[in-house]
Amino acid sequence: QGERTTFGVMVNGETRAWLAETFGLHSKKLASLSRKTTEEVHSHLRSLLETETELDLAQHEHSETVNALLTKLQQNTQQPQCEALLEDYFVRQPLKDAVFVGHVNTDLDSIAGAIGAAEFFGGIACRSEEKFNGEIEYALEWTKIPVPPVFAETEGAGIPDSEGKLRGVCLVDHTEPKQMPKALLKDKAYLERVIGVVDHHALATTFNKPIFLDVRPWGSMSTIVAHMFIRANRPISKELCRLLLCAILSDTLNLKSVTTTRADRFAVAMLAKFGDVREVNALAERLFKAKMSWIIGMGAYEMVRGDQKEFGVEGSPVKWSISVLEVTCIPTVLEYAEDLMIHLRVFRYQKGDIKDDDGKVVGHDNKKELHCAFLFIVDTVQLESVLLIAGSREKFIAERAFPAGRFRAAKKGIKSPSSRLEPHETLLDLEGLRDSSGEPYVSRKAQFLPCITEAVSALDPSLHEFMTKPSGNTTRELVNALNAEKPVHDSVRLVFNEANLYKAVFGAPRRTKSDPQLVADSSNKPQEEPKNVNDLEPNMEAVHLNVKVMRVDNDGSIWLGDQTGVVKAVFASGTGAADKKPHFVKDSGLSIRNAHVKTIRGHLYLGIDRWVSVDPIELPADFKVHVTNDVSTRLTVRKTFAVRDGPHSMLGILEEDDEPVIV
């Protein structure tokens, strides 16, 4: 149209996945390109082809140093230098036999840091709580490192050992008491047990005695642990190198977060070399997808609490929390927007609960409730963020903290949880915004928290009453709904009466199946229409299929089918997925929920892990499987590369094992 370019895109699943993965060209970005001139489009595509990732740059920048370091480290391991002997005697010995534990709401950095520090100092690694996310599960399975025991159940940590003694504790990746394991806090003299800290956050606790401290302003605690090994001339096992690498990639968003330092970039290049990891970008992508699949499978209650921290500021009575969901597809999470808003409000209220030593609620103190609960959803691939708005107070602070943000509806047809909040104000879009350093908003520590803290600090004292006064009728209705039917634990998650909570918050029953909008069942998960096997595409998450078991081979291979085609199922390692295999009986009908599409050697498979729900169903009498359409035989694009040599160019398609399929 004149000098403008119009894109008419009609592509199959493989091409769509290739456009998204190679160029980041999702439908929204294609639409924005259609408003550019032809030359602008050509320039944009050229820049995308020529761009190196932060990982590529880090590995290139430090490759010579890393190679030299590896050679030197091998020499020093045989003949340690004098400084290494001093490190061993004065630094390692005081923490020998200590318990190393990370924070509650466990993340990968605190798990990897505890394991690495325990190996370095000769202590015991523990995790702070029973549950951990899918990213941690993936990293431990990939590296073949055992899951650390729970602090509360470990002798010498949460319970006395055979001699009736408790070991000293080294805090990893935290120092705030409210982030410490509950079993440690039960001891009134818990600070006496703390003999060390290894962290990359600001110190939040005043210790009553001199202790070992290694606190550095780096992007990941695991970077500090890797540095310790090198400084002490100690070799790092291949497995630990890989685990520490995973943790740094997670905490720095693949070296793209504003918290990333040169030390983190060097550590990634070094650990990738030492751990023999060639495709670090692909590893980061798999980690982020594992975390997202786990988060969605757990439901809104866990999504709100999974990575949450509370804050306040001196001189203001306002208390708030910031939760962060790091995902690879924001729209998928926003399908749960109403449930997330409900549980943000539940969380805000329940912070005022008074509990006894066994965790039972024995009372409630309104003054301990949170005044605001913020939930940021961060796309770790596109480096974009949105803020879900659960009430008028959150909106009041958000529009002051991020004045350039754009309010919009969190999803089509969404209701507002507050009479002072319009549906089109339920989401603050931070896409395209940059901070003073020119970086996109993706970090709680470096960006979200400072902006909100500044906004709260700037409030006129006359507004404090508005921000802190008890909520109105909606909260009372919510409290009544919570008290009327207590949540129960199904061994995986807390299950609420979501219908009652929905009516309490939104003032009307949840929509029925005839409504085109999201419908959630009592387990807090949307009742999506089943997909067809033929519609499966690379990297799909939260897949729901109604299928017939076609084949079960002696080697454990299983084929599933429906009226549109057949697909081979692959099971994740570990007992969680293996326990589901007995459901897969030849000729039986199954309803499979929350599965994902896995790409192996260029072909599609249906991934079954511990988070997948498998239930027997009775298929219609006329249910006939399209056996000649085996979608697992299709070749799909896994990743691409482009090489330029003078006037010549080469475009290739790689499989996961890095062997070219097409050049």
BELTABEL-V879495 format. One record per run of one state. SS is the DSSP state (@ for helix, = for strand, . for the rest). FROM is the first residue (numbers start at 1). TO is the last residue. If there is no record, write none. Layout:
ss | from | to
SS | FROM | TO
SS | FROM | TO
//
This chain:
ss | from | to
. | 1 | 3
= | 4 | 4
. | 5 | 12
@ | 13 | 23
. | 24 | 26
@ | 27 | 33
. | 34 | 36
= | 37 | 37
@ | 38 | 50
. | 51 | 53
@ | 54 | 78
. | 79 | 81
@ | 82 | 95
. | 96 | 98
= | 99 | 101
. | 102 | 107
@ | 108 | 121
. | 122 | 123
= | 124 | 127
. | 128 | 133
@ | 134 | 143
. | 144 | 148
= | 149 | 150
@ | 151 | 153
. | 154 | 154
= | 155 | 155
. | 156 | 158
= | 159 | 159
. | 160 | 168
= | 169 | 172
. | 173 | 176
@ | 177 | 179
. | 180 | 181
@ | 182 | 185
. | 186 | 189
@ | 190 | 193
= | 194 | 199
. | 200 | 211
= | 212 | 215
. | 216 | 220
@ | 221 | 231
. | 232 | 237
@ | 238 | 251
. | 252 | 261
@ | 262 | 274
. | 275 | 279
@ | 280 | 298
. | 299 | 299
@ | 300 | 305
. | 306 | 307
= | 308 | 312
. | 313 | 318
= | 319 | 327
. | 328 | 329
@ | 330 | 334
. | 335 | 336
@ | 337 | 350
. | 351 | 352
= | 353 | 355
. | 356 | 360
= | 361 | 364
. | 365 | 365
@ | 366 | 368
. | 369 | 371
= | 372 | 379
. | 380 | 383
= | 384 | 388
. | 389 | 391
@ | 392 | 401
. | 402 | 405
= | 406 | 408
. | 409 | 422
@ | 423 | 425
. | 426 | 426
= | 427 | 429
. | 430 | 433
= | 434 | 434
. | 435 | 439
= | 440 | 440
. | 441 | 443
@ | 444 | 457
. | 458 | 460
@ | 461 | 468
. | 469 | 472
@ | 473 | 484
. | 485 | 487
= | 488 | 489
. | 490 | 493
= | 494 | 495
. | 496 | 497
@ | 498 | 506
. | 507 | 519
= | 520 | 520
. | 521 | 525
= | 526 | 526
. | 527 | 530
= | 531 | 531
. | 532 | 532
@ | 533 | 535
. | 536 | 542
= | 543 | 552
. | 553 | 557
= | 558 | 562
. | 563 | 564
= | 565 | 571
. | 572 | 574
@ | 575 | 578
. | 579 | 580
@ | 581 | 583
. | 584 | 588
= | 589 | 600
. | 601 | 602
= | 603 | 608
. | 609 | 612
= | 613 | 617
. | 618 | 629
= | 630 | 630
@ | 631 | 633
. | 634 | 638
= | 639 | 645
. | 646 | 647
= | 648 | 654
. | 655 | 659
= | 660 | 662
. | 663 | 663
//
